[in-house]
Amino acid sequence: EQLLAGSVDGTFATHGCTPAYCTILSIRGEVLHNHAHDQVVQNGDIVLLDAGAEGASGYCSDVTRCWPVSGKFDAAGAEIYDIVLQAELAAIEAVRPGVRYRDLHMTSARVIADGLAAMGILRGSVDGLVESGAHALFFPHGVGHLIGLDVHDMEGFGDRVHYAPGRERSTQFGTCNLRLDVDTAPGMTFTIEPGIYFVPAILHNDEFRQRFGDQVDFDRCEQFLSANGGRGFGGIRIEDDILVTDDGHENLTAAIPKERAEVEALVGTA
């Protein structure tokens, strides 16, 4: 992992940039903001890279992509990857001036709930799964954040800046981690970054198992937690930087491949 992370940071340097934040590169994708690069990648692993460059202008990027070390996702990995990609694309497609950012989050949440239900991991209607928060056991963070001169722009100002007047953070697990709840406006730039993760500490939580026992197939979850010879499935996240325009949006990082066939084809080509 440290060799791979070093190649990323070195590429930034060759283009006159520095890392916008500590590069996250890990086969333990279920560990959010994992800055350790201490694992050896093996066939069966999924490498998650969350990285961004800061240029001479001071502006930052923040992008996440995932690759299967073997060059091809297994059947379950392919399903999870496609759900996350559709969750990201659906939220991006909804971006235009005047949209509530929380609604973008819920757009991704609904796609994830629907996809996991189709896989038999979740049980019930999409409305019921999202209302109860069952989906958040697998998507425990917000769909993104502001980005600009800092990778989490103006985050030091907290909810005074990131939540519109009269809006408060949810108290529901997962949704409470939404960093932004304002109406979008032209010139605003933020990330869209849904993900699906199989986190032992969440899926083995006794309170969650009791509360969501009717909506989550925890036995099915164990298959993911013990997958890959006990190394676990990990997690998949896909992230792009989105600019709100006068009549819609522009994906500033669209040139970076993310279709499943594209990322599979890239493995081993360096």
SETORLO-139450 format. One record per residue (C-alpha): residue number from 1; residue in three letters; chain; x negated, y, z. Coordinates in Angstrom, 1 decimal. Layout:
+--------+--------+-------+--------+--------+--------+
: badren : kolkol : dovex :      X :      Y :      Z :
+--------+--------+-------+--------+--------+--------+
:    NUM :    ALA :     A :      X :      Y :      Z :
...
+--------+--------+-------+--------+--------+--------+
! end
This chain:
+--------+--------+-------+--------+--------+--------+
: badren : kolkol : dovex :      X :      Y :      Z :
+--------+--------+-------+--------+--------+--------+
:      1 :    GLU :     A :    0.0 :    0.0 :    0.0 :
:      2 :    GLN :     A :   -2.8 :    2.5 :    0.8 :
:      3 :    LEU :     A :   -4.3 :    2.0 :   -2.6 :
:      4 :    LEU :     A :   -1.0 :    2.6 :   -4.3 :
:      5 :    ALA :     A :   -0.3 :    5.7 :   -2.1 :
:      6 :    GLY :     A :   -3.8 :    7.0 :   -2.9 :
:      7 :    SER :     A :   -3.2 :    6.7 :   -6.6 :
:      8 :    VAL :     A :    0.0 :    8.8 :   -6.2 :
:      9 :    ASP :     A :   -1.8 :   11.5 :   -4.2 :
:     10 :    GLY :     A :   -4.7 :   11.4 :   -6.6 :
:     11 :    THR :     A :   -2.5 :   11.9 :   -9.6 :
:     12 :    PHE :     A :   -1.1 :   15.1 :   -7.9 :
:     13 :    ALA :     A :   -4.6 :   16.3 :   -7.4 :
:     14 :    THR :     A :   -5.5 :   15.8 :  -11.1 :
:     15 :    HIS :     A :   -2.6 :   18.1 :  -12.0 :
:     16 :    GLY :     A :   -3.7 :   20.8 :   -9.5 :
:     17 :    CYS :     A :   -1.0 :   19.9 :   -7.0 :
:     18 :    THR :     A :   -1.0 :   18.7 :   -3.4 :
:     19 :    PRO :     A :    1.5 :   16.3 :   -1.8 :
:     20 :    ALA :     A :    4.6 :   18.3 :   -0.7 :
:     21 :    TYR :     A :    4.8 :   15.9 :    2.3 :
:     22 :    CYS :     A :    3.2 :   12.7 :    3.5 :
:     23 :    THR :     A :    3.7 :   10.2 :    0.7 :
:     24 :    ILE :     A :    6.1 :    7.4 :    1.7 :
:     25 :    LEU :     A :    5.1 :    4.2 :    0.0 :
:     26 :    SER :     A :    6.2 :    0.9 :    1.6 :
:     27 :    ILE :     A :    7.6 :   -2.5 :    1.1 :
:     28 :    ARG :     A :    9.5 :   -1.8 :    4.3 :
:     29 :    GLY :     A :   12.0 :    0.4 :    2.6 :
:     30 :    GLU :     A :   14.5 :    0.0 :    5.4 :
:     31 :    VAL :     A :   12.2 :    2.1 :    7.6 :
:     32 :    LEU :     A :   13.1 :    5.7 :    6.7 :
:     33 :    HIS :     A :   10.2 :    8.2 :    6.5 :
:     34 :    ASN :     A :    7.8 :    5.3 :    6.9 :
:     35 :    HIS :     A :    4.3 :    6.9 :    6.6 :
:     36 :    ALA :     A :    2.3 :    3.7 :    7.3 :
:     37 :    HIS :     A :    0.5 :    2.2 :    4.4 :
:     38 :    ASP :     A :   -0.6 :   -1.0 :    6.1 :
:     39 :    GLN :     A :    1.1 :   -3.8 :    4.2 :
:     40 :    VAL :     A :   -0.1 :   -6.0 :    1.3 :
:     41 :    VAL :     A :    2.5 :   -6.1 :   -1.4 :
:     42 :    GLN :     A :    3.5 :   -9.6 :   -2.6 :
:     43 :    ASN :     A :    5.8 :  -11.1 :   -5.2 :
:     44 :    GLY :     A :    9.3 :  -10.8 :   -3.9 :
:     45 :    ASP :     A :    8.7 :   -7.4 :   -2.3 :
:     46 :    ILE :     A :   10.3 :   -4.2 :   -3.4 :
:     47 :    VAL :     A :    8.0 :   -1.1 :   -3.3 :
:     48 :    LEU :     A :    9.8 :    2.1 :   -2.4 :
:     49 :    LEU :     A :    8.0 :    5.3 :   -3.2 :
:     50 :    ASP :     A :    9.3 :    8.6 :   -1.9 :
:     51 :    ALA :     A :    6.9 :   11.3 :   -2.9 :
:     52 :    GLY :     A :    6.7 :   14.9 :   -4.2 :
:     53 :    ALA :     A :    4.1 :   17.4 :   -5.4 :
:     54 :    GLU :     A :    3.7 :   21.0 :   -4.4 :
:     55 :    GLY :     A :    2.4 :   23.3 :   -7.2 :
:     56 :    ALA :     A :    0.5 :   26.6 :   -7.1 :
:     57 :    SER :     A :    3.8 :   28.4 :   -7.0 :
:     58 :    GLY :     A :    4.6 :   26.8 :   -3.6 :
:     59 :    TYR :     A :    7.7 :   25.0 :   -4.9 :
:     60 :    CYS :     A :    8.1 :   21.3 :   -4.0 :
:     61 :    SER :     A :    9.5 :   18.2 :   -5.5 :
:     62 :    ASP :     A :   10.9 :   15.1 :   -3.8 :
:     63 :    VAL :     A :   11.7 :   11.9 :   -5.7 :
:     64 :    THR :     A :   12.3 :    8.3 :   -4.8 :
:     65 :    ARG :     A :   12.0 :    5.3 :   -7.0 :
:     66 :    CYS :     A :   11.7 :    1.5 :   -6.4 :
:     67 :    TRP :     A :   10.0 :   -1.3 :   -8.2 :
:     68 :    PRO :     A :   10.0 :   -5.1 :   -7.8 :
:     69 :    VAL :     A :    6.4 :   -6.3 :   -7.4 :
:     70 :    SER :     A :    7.1 :   -9.4 :   -9.5 :
:     71 :    GLY :     A :    8.3 :   -7.2 :  -12.4 :
:     72 :    LYS :     A :   11.9 :   -8.3 :  -12.1 :
:     73 :    PHE :     A :   14.5 :   -7.9 :   -9.4 :
:     74 :    ASP :     A :   16.1 :  -11.2 :   -8.2 :
:     75 :    ALA :     A :   19.9 :  -11.5 :   -8.6 :
:     76 :    ALA :     A :   20.7 :   -9.9 :   -5.2 :
:     77 :    GLY :     A :   18.1 :   -7.2 :   -5.7 :
:     78 :    ALA :     A :   19.5 :   -6.3 :   -9.1 :
:     79 :    GLU :     A :   23.0 :   -6.0 :   -7.7 :
:     80 :    ILE :     A :   21.9 :   -3.7 :   -4.8 :
:     81 :    TYR :     A :   19.7 :   -1.6 :   -7.2 :
:     82 :    ASP :     A :   22.6 :   -1.1 :   -9.6 :
:     83 :    ILE :     A :   25.0 :   -0.1 :   -6.8 :
:     84 :    VAL :     A :   22.5 :    2.5 :   -5.5 :
:     85 :    LEU :     A :   21.9 :    3.8 :   -9.0 :
:     86 :    GLN :     A :   25.7 :    4.2 :   -9.7 :
:     87 :    ALA :     A :   26.1 :    5.9 :   -6.3 :
:     88 :    GLU :     A :   23.4 :    8.4 :   -7.3 :
:     89 :    LEU :     A :   24.7 :    9.0 :  -10.8 :
:     90 :    ALA :     A :   28.3 :    9.5 :   -9.5 :
:     91 :    ALA :     A :   27.2 :   12.2 :   -7.0 :
:     92 :    ILE :     A :   25.0 :   13.9 :   -9.6 :
:     93 :    GLU :     A :   27.8 :   13.9 :  -12.2 :
:     94 :    ALA :     A :   30.0 :   15.7 :   -9.6 :
:     95 :    VAL :     A :   27.6 :   18.6 :   -9.1 :
:     96 :    ARG :     A :   28.9 :   22.0 :  -10.2 :
:     97 :    PRO :     A :   29.5 :   25.4 :   -8.6 :
:     98 :    GLY :     A :   32.0 :   25.4 :   -5.8 :
:     99 :    VAL :     A :   31.7 :   21.7 :   -4.8 :
:    100 :    ARG :     A :   31.4 :   20.9 :   -1.1 :
:    101 :    TYR :     A :   28.2 :   19.1 :   -0.5 :
:    102 :    ARG :     A :   29.8 :   16.7 :    1.9 :
:    103 :    ASP :     A :   32.1 :   15.6 :   -0.9 :
:    104 :    LEU :     A :   29.0 :   14.6 :   -2.9 :
:    105 :    HIS :     A :   27.9 :   12.5 :    0.1 :
:    106 :    MET :     A :   31.3 :   10.8 :    0.3 :
:    107 :    THR :     A :   31.2 :   10.1 :   -3.5 :
:    108 :    SER :     A :   28.0 :    8.1 :   -3.0 :
:    109 :    ALA :     A :   29.5 :    6.5 :    0.1 :
:    110 :    ARG :     A :   32.5 :    5.3 :   -1.8 :
:    111 :    VAL :     A :   30.5 :    3.7 :   -4.6 :
:    112 :    ILE :     A :   28.3 :    1.9 :   -2.0 :
:    113 :    ALA :     A :   31.3 :    0.7 :   -0.1 :
:    114 :    ASP :     A :   32.9 :   -0.6 :   -3.3 :
:    115 :    GLY :     A :   29.8 :   -2.3 :   -4.5 :
:    116 :    LEU :     A :   29.0 :   -4.0 :   -1.2 :
:    117 :    ALA :     A :   32.6 :   -5.2 :   -1.0 :
:    118 :    ALA :     A :   32.3 :   -6.7 :   -4.4 :
:    119 :    MET :     A :   29.2 :   -8.6 :   -3.2 :
:    120 :    GLY :     A :   31.1 :   -9.9 :   -0.1 :
:    121 :    ILE :     A :   28.9 :   -8.0 :    2.3 :
:    122 :    LEU :     A :   31.8 :   -5.7 :    3.3 :
:    123 :    ARG :     A :   35.5 :   -6.6 :    3.6 :
:    124 :    GLY :     A :   38.4 :   -4.3 :    3.1 :
:    125 :    SER :     A :   39.5 :   -1.3 :    1.0 :
:    126 :    VAL :     A :   37.1 :    1.4 :    0.0 :
:    127 :    ASP :     A :   39.2 :    3.9 :    1.9 :
:    128 :    GLY :     A :   39.2 :    1.8 :    5.1 :
:    129 :    LEU :     A :   35.5 :    1.1 :    4.9 :
:    130 :    VAL :     A :   34.5 :    4.7 :    4.5 :
:    131 :    GLU :     A :   37.0 :    5.9 :    7.1 :
:    132 :    SER :     A :   35.7 :    3.5 :    9.7 :
:    133 :    GLY :     A :   32.1 :    4.2 :    8.8 :
:    134 :    ALA :     A :   31.3 :    0.5 :    8.1 :
:    135 :    HIS :     A :   29.5 :    1.6 :    4.9 :
:    136 :    ALA :     A :   27.0 :    3.6 :    7.1 :
:    137 :    LEU :     A :   25.5 :    0.4 :    8.5 :
:    138 :    PHE :     A :   23.9 :    0.2 :    5.1 :
:    139 :    PHE :     A :   23.7 :    3.9 :    4.2 :
:    140 :    PRO :     A :   22.9 :    5.5 :    7.5 :
:    141 :    HIS :     A :   21.6 :    8.9 :    6.3 :
:    142 :    GLY :     A :   23.0 :   11.9 :    4.4 :
:    143 :    VAL :     A :   22.9 :   12.0 :    0.6 :
:    144 :    GLY :     A :   20.2 :   14.8 :    0.5 :
:    145 :    HIS :     A :   19.0 :   18.2 :    1.6 :
:    146 :    LEU :     A :   18.0 :   21.6 :    0.2 :
:    147 :    ILE :     A :   14.6 :   21.8 :   -1.5 :
:    148 :    GLY :     A :   12.5 :   24.7 :   -2.5 :
:    149 :    LEU :     A :    9.4 :   26.3 :   -1.0 :
:    150 :    ASP :     A :    9.6 :   23.5 :    1.6 :
:    151 :    VAL :     A :   10.6 :   19.9 :    0.9 :
:    152 :    HIS :     A :   13.5 :   20.2 :    3.4 :
:    153 :    ASP :     A :   14.1 :   23.9 :    2.7 :
:    154 :    MET :     A :   15.0 :   26.1 :    5.7 :
:    155 :    GLU :     A :   15.5 :   23.1 :    7.9 :
:    156 :    GLY :     A :   14.1 :   24.9 :   10.9 :
:    157 :    PHE :     A :   17.2 :   27.1 :   10.9 :
:    158 :    GLY :     A :   19.3 :   24.0 :   11.5 :
:    159 :    ASP :     A :   23.1 :   23.9 :   11.1 :
:    160 :    ARG :     A :   23.3 :   27.7 :   11.1 :
:    161 :    VAL :     A :   22.1 :   27.6 :    7.5 :
:    162 :    HIS :     A :   23.0 :   24.1 :    6.4 :
:    163 :    TYR :     A :   26.7 :   24.0 :    7.6 :
:    164 :    ALA :     A :   29.2 :   26.6 :    6.4 :
:    165 :    PRO :     A :   31.1 :   28.6 :    9.0 :
:    166 :    GLY :     A :   33.8 :   26.5 :   10.6 :
:    167 :    ARG :     A :   32.2 :   23.2 :    9.6 :
:    168 :    GLU :     A :   30.6 :   20.9 :   12.2 :
:    169 :    ARG :     A :   28.7 :   17.7 :   12.0 :
:    170 :    SER :     A :   30.6 :   14.5 :   12.0 :
:    171 :    THR :     A :   30.3 :   12.4 :   15.2 :
:    172 :    GLN :     A :   30.5 :    9.2 :   13.1 :
:    173 :    PHE :     A :   27.4 :    7.0 :   12.8 :
:    174 :    GLY :     A :   25.6 :    7.7 :    9.6 :
:    175 :    THR :     A :   27.7 :   10.6 :    8.4 :
:    176 :    CYS :     A :   26.4 :   12.6 :   11.5 :
:    177 :    ASN :     A :   23.1 :   12.6 :    9.7 :
:    178 :    LEU :     A :   24.3 :   14.7 :    6.8 :
:    179 :    ARG :     A :   21.9 :   17.6 :    6.6 :
:    180 :    LEU :     A :   24.0 :   19.9 :    4.5 :
:    181 :    ASP :     A :   27.6 :   20.9 :    4.3 :
:    182 :    VAL :     A :   28.0 :   24.0 :    2.2 :
:    183 :    ASP :     A :   29.7 :   24.8 :   -1.1 :
:    184 :    THR :     A :   27.3 :   24.6 :   -4.0 :
:    185 :    ALA :     A :   26.4 :   27.7 :   -5.9 :
:    186 :    PRO :     A :   24.4 :   28.5 :   -9.1 :
:    187 :    GLY :     A :   20.6 :   28.5 :   -8.3 :
:    188 :    MET :     A :   21.0 :   26.2 :   -5.3 :
:    189 :    THR :     A :   18.6 :   23.2 :   -5.5 :
:    190 :    PHE :     A :   19.0 :   20.0 :   -3.5 :
:    191 :    THR :     A :   18.3 :   16.3 :   -3.6 :
:    192 :    ILE :     A :   20.7 :   13.5 :   -4.2 :
:    193 :    GLU :     A :   19.3 :   10.3 :   -2.7 :
:    194 :    PRO :     A :   21.7 :    7.5 :   -1.7 :
:    195 :    GLY :     A :   20.3 :    4.2 :   -0.5 :
:    196 :    ILE :     A :   21.2 :    0.7 :    0.8 :
:    197 :    TYR :     A :   19.1 :   -0.7 :    3.6 :
:    198 :    PHE :     A :   19.2 :   -3.9 :    5.7 :
:    199 :    VAL :     A :   17.9 :   -2.6 :    9.0 :
:    200 :    PRO :     A :   17.6 :   -5.3 :   11.8 :
:    201 :    ALA :     A :   18.2 :   -2.8 :   14.6 :
:    202 :    ILE :     A :   21.5 :   -1.7 :   13.0 :
:    203 :    LEU :     A :   22.8 :   -5.1 :   11.9 :
:    204 :    HIS :     A :   21.8 :   -6.8 :   15.2 :
:    205 :    ASN :     A :   23.4 :   -4.0 :   17.3 :
:    206 :    ASP :     A :   26.0 :   -5.6 :   19.6 :
:    207 :    GLU :     A :   28.4 :   -2.6 :   19.6 :
:    208 :    PHE :     A :   28.4 :   -2.5 :   15.8 :
:    209 :    ARG :     A :   28.9 :   -6.2 :   15.5 :
:    210 :    GLN :     A :   32.0 :   -6.0 :   17.7 :
:    211 :    ARG :     A :   33.4 :   -2.8 :   16.1 :
:    212 :    PHE :     A :   32.9 :   -3.9 :   12.5 :
:    213 :    GLY :     A :   33.3 :   -7.6 :   12.8 :
:    214 :    ASP :     A :   36.3 :   -7.6 :   10.6 :
:    215 :    GLN :     A :   34.7 :   -5.4 :    7.9 :
:    216 :    VAL :     A :   31.2 :   -6.7 :    7.7 :
:    217 :    ASP :     A :   30.0 :  -10.2 :    6.9 :
:    218 :    PHE :     A :   27.1 :  -10.3 :    9.4 :
:    219 :    ASP :     A :   26.2 :  -13.9 :    8.4 :
:    220 :    ARG :     A :   25.7 :  -12.6 :    4.8 :
:    221 :    CYS :     A :   23.6 :   -9.8 :    6.2 :
:    222 :    GLU :     A :   21.3 :  -12.4 :    7.8 :
:    223 :    GLN :     A :   20.5 :  -13.7 :    4.4 :
:    224 :    PHE :     A :   19.1 :  -10.3 :    3.5 :
:    225 :    LEU :     A :   17.3 :   -9.9 :    6.8 :
:    226 :    SER :     A :   15.5 :  -13.2 :    6.4 :
:    227 :    ALA :     A :   15.0 :  -13.0 :    2.6 :
:    228 :    ASN :     A :   11.6 :  -13.1 :    0.9 :
:    229 :    GLY :     A :   10.1 :  -15.7 :    3.2 :
:    230 :    GLY :     A :   11.2 :  -13.8 :    6.3 :
:    231 :    ARG :     A :    9.8 :  -10.5 :    5.2 :
:    232 :    GLY :     A :   13.3 :   -9.2 :    4.7 :
:    233 :    PHE :     A :   14.9 :   -7.4 :    1.8 :
:    234 :    GLY :     A :   14.0 :   -3.9 :    2.9 :
:    235 :    GLY :     A :   15.9 :   -1.2 :    1.2 :
:    236 :    ILE :     A :   16.5 :    0.7 :   -2.0 :
:    237 :    ARG :     A :   16.8 :    4.4 :   -2.5 :
:    238 :    ILE :     A :   16.9 :    6.5 :   -5.7 :
:    239 :    GLU :     A :   16.4 :   10.3 :   -5.5 :
:    240 :    ASP :     A :   16.4 :   13.2 :   -7.8 :
:    241 :    ASP :     A :   16.2 :   17.0 :   -7.5 :
:    242 :    ILE :     A :   19.3 :   18.8 :   -8.8 :
:    243 :    LEU :     A :   19.7 :   22.4 :   -9.7 :
:    244 :    VAL :     A :   23.2 :   23.9 :   -9.7 :
:    245 :    THR :     A :   23.8 :   25.9 :  -12.9 :
:    246 :    ASP :     A :   26.5 :   28.3 :  -13.9 :
:    247 :    ASP :     A :   28.5 :   25.6 :  -15.6 :
:    248 :    GLY :     A :   27.3 :   22.4 :  -14.0 :
:    249 :    HIS :     A :   23.9 :   21.1 :  -13.0 :
:    250 :    GLU :     A :   20.4 :   20.2 :  -14.3 :
:    251 :    ASN :     A :   18.5 :   17.2 :  -13.1 :
:    252 :    LEU :     A :   14.9 :   18.6 :  -12.7 :
:    253 :    THR :     A :   13.4 :   15.1 :  -12.3 :
:    254 :    ALA :     A :   15.4 :   13.3 :  -15.0 :
:    255 :    ALA :     A :   12.2 :   12.4 :  -16.9 :
:    256 :    ILE :     A :   11.2 :    9.9 :  -14.3 :
:    257 :    PRO :     A :   12.6 :    6.5 :  -15.3 :
:    258 :    LYS :     A :   15.2 :    4.9 :  -13.0 :
:    259 :    GLU :     A :   17.3 :    2.5 :  -15.1 :
:    260 :    ARG :     A :   16.7 :   -1.0 :  -13.8 :
:    261 :    ALA :     A :   15.3 :   -2.3 :  -17.1 :
:    262 :    GLU :     A :   13.0 :    0.8 :  -17.3 :
:    263 :    VAL :     A :   11.5 :    0.4 :  -13.8 :
:    264 :    GLU :     A :   11.1 :   -3.4 :  -14.3 :
:    265 :    ALA :     A :    9.2 :   -2.8 :  -17.6 :
:    266 :    LEU :     A :    6.8 :   -0.3 :  -15.9 :
:    267 :    VAL :     A :    5.5 :   -2.8 :  -13.4 :
:    268 :    GLY :     A :    1.9 :   -3.9 :  -14.1 :
:    269 :    THR :     A :    1.4 :   -1.4 :  -17.0 :
:    270 :    ALA :     A :   -1.1 :    0.9 :  -15.3 :
+--------+--------+-------+--------+--------+--------+
! end
